[in-house]
Amino acid sequence: MTILLSDSRVAAVPVRDAGEALVRLDADFGPARAWVRRGLGERLAAARDALPAGLGLRVVEGHRPVGQQRSIIATYSTELRRLYPGLPDAELHRLTSRFVSPVDVAPHVAAAAVDLTLVDPDGAELDMGTPIDATPEQSGGACYYAAEGIDADARARRELLGKVLGGAGLVNYPTEWWHWSYGDRYWALMTGAPAALYGPVLAEPGA
């Protein structure tokens, strides 16, 4: 059974922030040069080094400010309201969390998560079955990491992501093949850690 970020068990995980600084990923991870916690950055480098020769990781997003997180929630919730008129608030909250996390537990807000994909030697993104940020509605559920119905090559690439990122200590949010995190509340719940290592980052990176 998939545990969503709206699950009360996620919010119940305590946070003991390690106080790690944010670092900016180098250009080898793509032009976004995303900001992440230092420990996450180190693990991403280890995962990149574990890939077969010629393949790379492209990180398209890391830390996300609280205001941006709230904006994404509002936009997607409005879309769901349009698709499912009369949806109870609790169910709307649950469905929204398949694609965007509640602010108080959001891994991106803690600089503990990245959205990423695989690239070839020329830096071109490989086919992973759906684009990054394809919603469950847009993709017919193919955005789920373990979705059925995607072709064998895309499945193999997702499994490769899982092997190198999981091997480096990251966990996947199973409704989004591209979302991986380390040190946040969801990571702690999934790994059995006693507490999250990273809480929300409220200051702008580099400020």
Short mmCIF file of the C-alpha atoms (twelve columns), coordinates in Angstrom:
data_MODEL
# 
_entry.id   MODEL 
# 
loop_
_atom_site.group_PDB 
_atom_site.id 
_atom_site.type_symbol 
_atom_site.label_atom_id 
_atom_site.label_alt_id 
_atom_site.label_comp_id 
_atom_site.label_asym_id 
_atom_site.label_seq_id 
_atom_site.Cartn_x 
_atom_site.Cartn_y 
_atom_site.Cartn_z 
_atom_site.pdbx_PDB_model_num 
ATOM 1   C CA . MET A 1   0.000   0.000  0.000   1 
ATOM 2   C CA . THR A 2   1.364   3.418  -0.983  1 
ATOM 3   C CA . ILE A 3   1.893   5.818  1.903   1 
ATOM 4   C CA . LEU A 4   1.105   9.352  0.766   1 
ATOM 5   C CA . LEU A 5   2.674   12.510 2.162   1 
ATOM 6   C CA . SER A 6   -0.694  13.490 3.641   1 
ATOM 7   C CA . ASP A 7   -0.619  10.386 5.872   1 
ATOM 8   C CA . SER A 8   -0.643  11.331 9.559   1 
ATOM 9   C CA . ARG A 9   2.288   8.973  10.143  1 
ATOM 10  C CA . VAL A 10  4.520   11.270 8.076   1 
ATOM 11  C CA . ALA A 11  3.605   14.385 10.053  1 
ATOM 12  C CA . ALA A 12  4.139   12.462 13.308  1 
ATOM 13  C CA . VAL A 13  7.833   11.899 12.569  1 
ATOM 14  C CA . PRO A 14  9.923   14.252 14.733  1 
ATOM 15  C CA . VAL A 15  12.505  16.551 13.155  1 
ATOM 16  C CA . ARG A 16  15.975  16.871 14.653  1 
ATOM 17  C CA . ASP A 17  17.536  19.183 12.136  1 
ATOM 18  C CA . ALA A 18  21.217  18.423 11.622  1 
ATOM 19  C CA . GLY A 19  21.873  22.046 10.698  1 
ATOM 20  C CA . GLU A 20  23.544  21.118 7.433   1 
ATOM 21  C CA . ALA A 21  24.159  23.930 5.000   1 
ATOM 22  C CA . LEU A 22  22.669  24.018 1.538   1 
ATOM 23  C CA . VAL A 23  25.038  23.424 -1.357  1 
ATOM 24  C CA . ARG A 24  24.522  24.118 -5.023  1 
ATOM 25  C CA . LEU A 25  24.880  21.104 -7.300  1 
ATOM 26  C CA . ASP A 26  27.571  21.400 -9.933  1 
ATOM 27  C CA . ALA A 27  26.908  21.713 -13.644 1 
ATOM 28  C CA . ASP A 28  27.375  17.948 -14.113 1 
ATOM 29  C CA . PHE A 29  23.854  17.630 -12.670 1 
ATOM 30  C CA . GLY A 30  22.392  19.969 -15.294 1 
ATOM 31  C CA . PRO A 31  21.784  23.669 -15.798 1 
ATOM 32  C CA . ALA A 32  19.322  24.063 -12.900 1 
ATOM 33  C CA . ARG A 33  22.250  24.000 -10.413 1 
ATOM 34  C CA . ALA A 34  19.711  23.075 -7.724  1 
ATOM 35  C CA . TRP A 35  20.240  23.798 -4.026  1 
ATOM 36  C CA . VAL A 36  20.157  20.773 -1.689  1 
ATOM 37  C CA . ARG A 37  21.355  19.834 1.776   1 
ATOM 38  C CA . ARG A 38  25.006  18.846 1.831   1 
ATOM 39  C CA . GLY A 39  24.286  15.232 2.784   1 
ATOM 40  C CA . LEU A 40  21.877  14.848 -0.095  1 
ATOM 41  C CA . GLY A 41  24.384  16.356 -2.495  1 
ATOM 42  C CA . GLU A 42  27.027  13.851 -1.409  1 
ATOM 43  C CA . ARG A 43  24.637  10.959 -1.960  1 
ATOM 44  C CA . LEU A 44  23.632  12.219 -5.377  1 
ATOM 45  C CA . ALA A 45  27.296  12.306 -6.366  1 
ATOM 46  C CA . ALA A 46  27.696  8.703  -5.195  1 
ATOM 47  C CA . ALA A 47  24.630  7.663  -7.195  1 
ATOM 48  C CA . ARG A 48  25.941  9.416  -10.304 1 
ATOM 49  C CA . ASP A 49  29.256  7.625  -9.955  1 
ATOM 50  C CA . ALA A 50  27.453  4.278  -9.738  1 
ATOM 51  C CA . LEU A 51  25.758  4.710  -13.135 1 
ATOM 52  C CA . PRO A 52  26.998  2.812  -16.187 1 
ATOM 53  C CA . ALA A 53  29.539  4.723  -18.249 1 
ATOM 54  C CA . GLY A 54  27.964  7.361  -20.468 1 
ATOM 55  C CA . LEU A 55  24.854  7.965  -18.370 1 
ATOM 56  C CA . GLY A 56  24.263  10.908 -16.068 1 
ATOM 57  C CA . LEU A 57  21.741  12.379 -13.646 1 
ATOM 58  C CA . ARG A 58  19.945  15.616 -14.453 1 
ATOM 59  C CA . VAL A 59  18.410  17.329 -11.430 1 
ATOM 60  C CA . VAL A 60  15.692  19.739 -12.494 1 
ATOM 61  C CA . GLU A 61  14.658  20.892 -9.012  1 
ATOM 62  C CA . GLY A 62  15.909  20.752 -5.444  1 
ATOM 63  C CA . HIS A 63  15.000  23.234 -2.717  1 
ATOM 64  C CA . ARG A 64  11.625  24.880 -3.214  1 
ATOM 65  C CA . PRO A 65  10.552  28.000 -1.274  1 
ATOM 66  C CA . VAL A 66  7.433   27.748 0.892   1 
ATOM 67  C CA . GLY A 67  5.543   30.256 -1.267  1 
ATOM 68  C CA . GLN A 68  6.173   28.235 -4.404  1 
ATOM 69  C CA . GLN A 69  5.046   25.042 -2.650  1 
ATOM 70  C CA . ARG A 70  1.788   26.709 -1.619  1 
ATOM 71  C CA . SER A 71  1.232   27.962 -5.167  1 
ATOM 72  C CA . ILE A 72  1.676   24.475 -6.644  1 
ATOM 73  C CA . ILE A 73  -0.736  23.034 -4.077  1 
ATOM 74  C CA . ALA A 74  -3.360  25.674 -4.887  1 
ATOM 75  C CA . THR A 75  -3.064  25.165 -8.648  1 
ATOM 76  C CA . TYR A 76  -3.300  21.374 -8.492  1 
ATOM 77  C CA . SER A 77  -6.133  21.444 -5.924  1 
ATOM 78  C CA . THR A 78  -8.100  23.735 -8.249  1 
ATOM 79  C CA . GLU A 79  -7.559  21.295 -11.099 1 
ATOM 80  C CA . LEU A 80  -8.812  18.409 -8.976  1 
ATOM 81  C CA . ARG A 81  -11.860 20.409 -7.868  1 
ATOM 82  C CA . ARG A 82  -12.684 20.947 -11.530 1 
ATOM 83  C CA . LEU A 83  -12.265 17.268 -12.372 1 
ATOM 84  C CA . TYR A 84  -14.117 15.990 -9.294  1 
ATOM 85  C CA . PRO A 85  -16.884 18.457 -8.311  1 
ATOM 86  C CA . GLY A 86  -18.148 17.980 -4.779  1 
ATOM 87  C CA . LEU A 87  -15.013 16.172 -3.602  1 
ATOM 88  C CA . PRO A 88  -14.834 16.262 0.235   1 
ATOM 89  C CA . ASP A 89  -11.991 18.370 1.611   1 
ATOM 90  C CA . ALA A 90  -10.253 15.389 3.228   1 
ATOM 91  C CA . GLU A 91  -10.248 13.450 -0.030  1 
ATOM 92  C CA . LEU A 92  -9.049  16.514 -1.940  1 
ATOM 93  C CA . HIS A 93  -6.143  16.811 0.509   1 
ATOM 94  C CA . ARG A 94  -5.288  13.128 0.034   1 
ATOM 95  C CA . LEU A 95  -5.459  13.248 -3.758  1 
ATOM 96  C CA . THR A 96  -3.446  16.460 -3.905  1 
ATOM 97  C CA . SER A 97  -0.672  14.850 -1.870  1 
ATOM 98  C CA . ARG A 98  -0.106  12.210 -4.550  1 
ATOM 99  C CA . PHE A 99  1.528   14.950 -6.613  1 
ATOM 100 C CA . VAL A 100 2.473   17.791 -4.269  1 
ATOM 101 C CA . SER A 101 3.266   17.569 -0.579  1 
ATOM 102 C CA . PRO A 102 1.558   19.471 2.239   1 
ATOM 103 C CA . VAL A 103 3.841   22.364 3.215   1 
ATOM 104 C CA . ASP A 104 4.584   21.174 6.748   1 
ATOM 105 C CA . VAL A 105 6.133   17.882 5.577   1 
ATOM 106 C CA . ALA A 106 7.327   18.901 2.088   1 
ATOM 107 C CA . PRO A 107 10.715  17.333 1.282   1 
ATOM 108 C CA . HIS A 108 11.541  20.022 -1.289  1 
ATOM 109 C CA . VAL A 109 10.954  22.792 1.265   1 
ATOM 110 C CA . ALA A 110 13.503  21.062 3.522   1 
ATOM 111 C CA . ALA A 111 16.010  20.933 0.611   1 
ATOM 112 C CA . ALA A 112 15.875  17.181 1.149   1 
ATOM 113 C CA . ALA A 113 14.446  16.148 -2.228  1 
ATOM 114 C CA . VAL A 114 15.254  16.339 -5.901  1 
ATOM 115 C CA . ASP A 115 13.323  15.795 -9.100  1 
ATOM 116 C CA . LEU A 116 15.660  14.156 -11.567 1 
ATOM 117 C CA . THR A 117 16.046  11.949 -14.625 1 
ATOM 118 C CA . LEU A 118 18.665  10.107 -16.650 1 
ATOM 119 C CA . VAL A 119 20.580  11.659 -19.539 1 
ATOM 120 C CA . ASP A 120 22.717  10.198 -22.309 1 
ATOM 121 C CA . PRO A 121 26.347  11.167 -23.084 1 
ATOM 122 C CA . ASP A 122 25.113  14.203 -25.054 1 
ATOM 123 C CA . GLY A 123 22.980  15.413 -22.147 1 
ATOM 124 C CA . ALA A 124 19.668  14.453 -23.763 1 
ATOM 125 C CA . GLU A 125 17.000  13.221 -21.360 1 
ATOM 126 C CA . LEU A 126 16.090  9.565  -21.791 1 
ATOM 127 C CA . ASP A 127 12.530  8.271  -22.077 1 
ATOM 128 C CA . MET A 128 11.322  7.291  -18.611 1 
ATOM 129 C CA . GLY A 129 7.709   6.555  -19.561 1 
ATOM 130 C CA . THR A 130 6.343   10.022 -18.764 1 
ATOM 131 C CA . PRO A 131 7.794   13.519 -18.553 1 
ATOM 132 C CA . ILE A 132 8.870   14.796 -15.153 1 
ATOM 133 C CA . ASP A 133 5.901   16.411 -13.365 1 
ATOM 134 C CA . ALA A 134 3.254   14.510 -15.328 1 
ATOM 135 C CA . THR A 135 0.254   14.336 -12.976 1 
ATOM 136 C CA . PRO A 136 -1.622  11.086 -12.319 1 
ATOM 137 C CA . GLU A 137 -4.502  12.494 -14.366 1 
ATOM 138 C CA . GLN A 138 -2.336  13.507 -17.321 1 
ATOM 139 C CA . SER A 139 -0.425  10.239 -17.411 1 
ATOM 140 C CA . GLY A 140 -3.180  7.784  -16.530 1 
ATOM 141 C CA . GLY A 141 -1.103  6.781  -13.512 1 
ATOM 142 C CA . ALA A 142 2.052   6.089  -15.556 1 
ATOM 143 C CA . CYS A 143 3.894   8.619  -13.370 1 
ATOM 144 C CA . TYR A 144 3.893   6.066  -10.547 1 
ATOM 145 C CA . TYR A 145 7.345   4.510  -10.228 1 
ATOM 146 C CA . ALA A 146 5.989   0.964  -10.493 1 
ATOM 147 C CA . ALA A 147 3.272   1.737  -13.054 1 
ATOM 148 C CA . GLU A 148 2.298   -1.005 -15.451 1 
ATOM 149 C CA . GLY A 149 1.988   -0.349 -19.161 1 
ATOM 150 C CA . ILE A 150 5.219   1.555  -19.738 1 
ATOM 151 C CA . ASP A 151 7.641   0.045  -22.236 1 
ATOM 152 C CA . ALA A 152 10.497  -2.241 -21.239 1 
ATOM 153 C CA . ASP A 153 13.244  0.339  -21.845 1 
ATOM 154 C CA . ALA A 154 11.535  2.943  -19.640 1 
ATOM 155 C CA . ARG A 155 10.973  0.307  -16.954 1 
ATOM 156 C CA . ALA A 156 14.645  -0.670 -17.046 1 
ATOM 157 C CA . ARG A 157 15.703  2.969  -16.696 1 
ATOM 158 C CA . ARG A 158 13.426  3.500  -13.713 1 
ATOM 159 C CA . GLU A 159 14.871  0.383  -12.118 1 
ATOM 160 C CA . LEU A 160 18.374  1.700  -12.756 1 
ATOM 161 C CA . LEU A 161 17.433  4.947  -11.001 1 
ATOM 162 C CA . GLY A 162 16.099  2.906  -8.116  1 
ATOM 163 C CA . LYS A 163 19.286  0.856  -7.909  1 
ATOM 164 C CA . VAL A 164 21.750  3.753  -7.816  1 
ATOM 165 C CA . LEU A 165 19.653  6.200  -5.779  1 
ATOM 166 C CA . GLY A 166 18.403  3.592  -3.349  1 
ATOM 167 C CA . GLY A 167 21.954  2.320  -3.032  1 
ATOM 168 C CA . ALA A 168 23.031  5.826  -2.051  1 
ATOM 169 C CA . GLY A 169 20.415  5.996  0.697   1 
ATOM 170 C CA . LEU A 170 17.596  7.914  -1.012  1 
ATOM 171 C CA . VAL A 171 13.932  6.908  -1.055  1 
ATOM 172 C CA . ASN A 172 11.400  7.359  -3.834  1 
ATOM 173 C CA . TYR A 173 7.949   8.876  -3.486  1 
ATOM 174 C CA . PRO A 174 6.118   6.098  -5.328  1 
ATOM 175 C CA . THR A 175 3.584   8.280  -7.134  1 
ATOM 176 C CA . GLU A 176 6.425   10.132 -8.922  1 
ATOM 177 C CA . TRP A 177 9.247   8.135  -10.510 1 
ATOM 178 C CA . TRP A 178 11.425  11.294 -10.584 1 
ATOM 179 C CA . HIS A 179 11.129  12.325 -6.900  1 
ATOM 180 C CA . TRP A 180 13.816  11.070 -4.522  1 
ATOM 181 C CA . SER A 181 14.679  12.304 -1.053  1 
ATOM 182 C CA . TYR A 182 17.029  11.879 1.873   1 
ATOM 183 C CA . GLY A 183 16.737  13.132 5.445   1 
ATOM 184 C CA . ASP A 184 13.122  14.348 5.379   1 
ATOM 185 C CA . ARG A 185 10.155  13.003 7.322   1 
ATOM 186 C CA . TYR A 186 9.023   10.690 4.529   1 
ATOM 187 C CA . TRP A 187 12.531  9.252  4.265   1 
ATOM 188 C CA . ALA A 188 12.590  8.696  8.036   1 
ATOM 189 C CA . LEU A 189 9.251   6.884  8.007   1 
ATOM 190 C CA . MET A 190 10.246  4.669  5.082   1 
ATOM 191 C CA . THR A 191 13.664  3.756  6.494   1 
ATOM 192 C CA . GLY A 192 12.716  3.476  10.168  1 
ATOM 193 C CA . ALA A 193 14.966  6.355  11.211  1 
ATOM 194 C CA . PRO A 194 13.981  7.796  14.615  1 
ATOM 195 C CA . ALA A 195 13.703  11.351 13.262  1 
ATOM 196 C CA . ALA A 196 14.053  13.458 10.151  1 
ATOM 197 C CA . LEU A 197 17.454  15.071 9.677   1 
ATOM 198 C CA . TYR A 198 16.166  18.156 7.864   1 
ATOM 199 C CA . GLY A 199 13.299  20.541 8.559   1 
ATOM 200 C CA . PRO A 200 11.950  23.407 6.430   1 
ATOM 201 C CA . VAL A 201 14.462  25.896 5.036   1 
ATOM 202 C CA . LEU A 202 12.910  29.342 5.350   1 
ATOM 203 C CA . ALA A 203 15.802  31.535 4.193   1 
ATOM 204 C CA . GLU A 204 16.568  31.900 0.503   1 
ATOM 205 C CA . PRO A 205 19.590  29.795 -0.529  1 
ATOM 206 C CA . GLY A 206 22.737  31.837 -0.929  1 
ATOM 207 C CA . ALA A 207 21.324  34.767 1.058   1 
# 
